[in-house]
Amino acid sequence: MYLANGWKDFEILNAGNGEKLERWGDVVLLRPDPQAIWPMKEPDYCDAHYIRSHSGGGEWDFKRKLPESWTIKYKELRFIVRPTGFKHTGLFPEQAVNWDFMSGIVERFKKKLDEPFRVLNLFAYTGGATLALAKAGAEVVHVDAAKGMVAWAKNNLAESGLSDKPVRFIIDDCLKFVQREKRRGREYEGILMDPPSYGRGPTGEMWRIEEGLFPLVSECCDILSKNAGFFLINSYTTGLAPAVVKNVLKVALGNRGGKLEADEIGLPVGGGELILPCGCTGRWWREN
C-alpha cells in the first residue's frame, strides 16, 4: 500500500461506524467514509459533522462557528480547505504520497537534463498535484471540466506563492483536450489523471470510467514523449481493483520499458496500526 504518512496539519484521529474523525489544522471534522466498517467509540467532540440524508446528499451540523475557509500546509505547499455541501473539503490528503512520487521524478530529471518537464494533469480538481509538480520544476497544464474547481486551484497556487510558475489552467472535457493536443503535436513528459466513476463535461459530455478509461489512456499515450518520466492513474471507483488499473497501463504503454506497479493508497488512523484505504493508484515510470 502507498501510505501518505508525511502530514503534520492533517490526521485521521479515528475511524469506524462508516465515518472518519479528521483534524484539518485546528478544525476537527466528522465525515462519512464507507470503507470504515469496523466499530469506533463515539467521538467526544468535533467542530462539524456531515450527516447523510436518507433521500441522498446530506448537510453539515456545525457545533461551532467555523471560518468560511482556512489553510493547511503540506511541506512547503499551502491549500485552502472548506466544508462543501457535498461533504468534501477541496483536498484529498492521501494524494500526498503521489505528489511526492511524481515530484521526485521531476527533480531527478531536471538535475540530469536542462530541458522542460511538461506535465498534463487531467481531472485536476483543486490542484494538489499541480502545486507539487510546479514546485518541483515542472511545466503543468491543469485540466478540469468544473470552472469552480479550476478557480480554487488558482487560489491554491497563489496561496503557495507559486503564481509565477509555468501553469496553464484549462476548463474543458479531458478527452477532447487530449485529442486536440494530439492534433497540435504537443507532447508531455508526465501525465496523471484522477477520473471520476461518472460525470459530465462542461457541455454535457457523459463520462463512465468503465467505458472511457482505456480510450483516454490510449489517447494520452500518443502525446507521451520519448523522454517521458511517468504516467499515473488514480481512482476512487469502488470495485476497480489495482490490478485492473495496472493492466490498463500495461496494455496501453506497450513496449515503452520502464517500471509498472499498482496498489491501494491509504492514510494512517490515530497513529496506530489501522490504515484507512482511499482508492488505488497505478504508476508507470522510468528512471531518468
Secondary structure, 3 states (H helix, E strand, C coil): CEECCCCCCEEEEEEECCEEEEEECCEEEEEECCCCCCCCCCCCCCCEEEEECCCCCEEEEECCCCCCCEEEEECCEEEEECCCCCCCCCCCHHHHHHHHHHHHHHHHHHHHCCCCCEEEEECCCCCHHHHHHHHHCCEEEEEECCHHHHHHHHHHHHHCCCCCCCEEEEECCHHHHHHHHHHHCCCECEEEECCCCEEECCCCCEEEHHHHHHHHHHHHHCCECCCCCEEEEEECCCCCCHHHHHHHHHHHHCCCCCEEEEEEEEEEECCCCCEEEEEEEEEEECCC
